[in-house]
Amino acid sequence: MGAQRNDEVTKAEWRAKLSAARAAASVQQRVAEAAALGRALLAMSLPDTVCGYVPFGTEPGSIGLLDLLRGRGTRVLLPVIPAAPGPLDWADYTGTASLAPGRFRQILEPTGLRLGADALAGAGLVLVPALAVDRRGVRLGRGAGHYDRSLAHAAPGAGLVAVVRDAELVEHLPAEHHDVLMTGALTPGRGHVPLPVTNPCLR
């Protein structure tokens, strides 16, 4: 993007740049990063209940992260995308057999009992998909707004952790008044990074 400053780059430009970088990563690199994310996740102090998600496409991570959590005895809740605009619904993840294509067929969702949007309040940690997150905690998603509407239901003090690749933890992203700030980032190389970060030299 030339000499353009980060705060002058639009969300659409950020999404195009980051999506292209993810698409260029090799399968071997994605597998290695997913394994590193799993190790970093297990190194964290984990609560009894974690809200996660099933990565799709080039999103970092894997279903294996969910199984690692369950192996530690953690209850895992996964999102269900609603038919109308609004917060995400949630259901328990009980293994890969409990998953099926949802409203968007490329996204796997749990098939169990729907627990409602308020189920998020029972989680001490929420793993949030993101294209990038900045040192202030501003998250860049895909633009559908489901998580912005959902995270208002999180319990006070819950960890809101964006799962990103190392280069996707950036200095500055465009922000809007409705953005819910992340309390941390989970990356393959840095592990869990609490946010906000005072040191601007992240790359």
Disulfide bonds with the S-S distance in Angstrom:
none
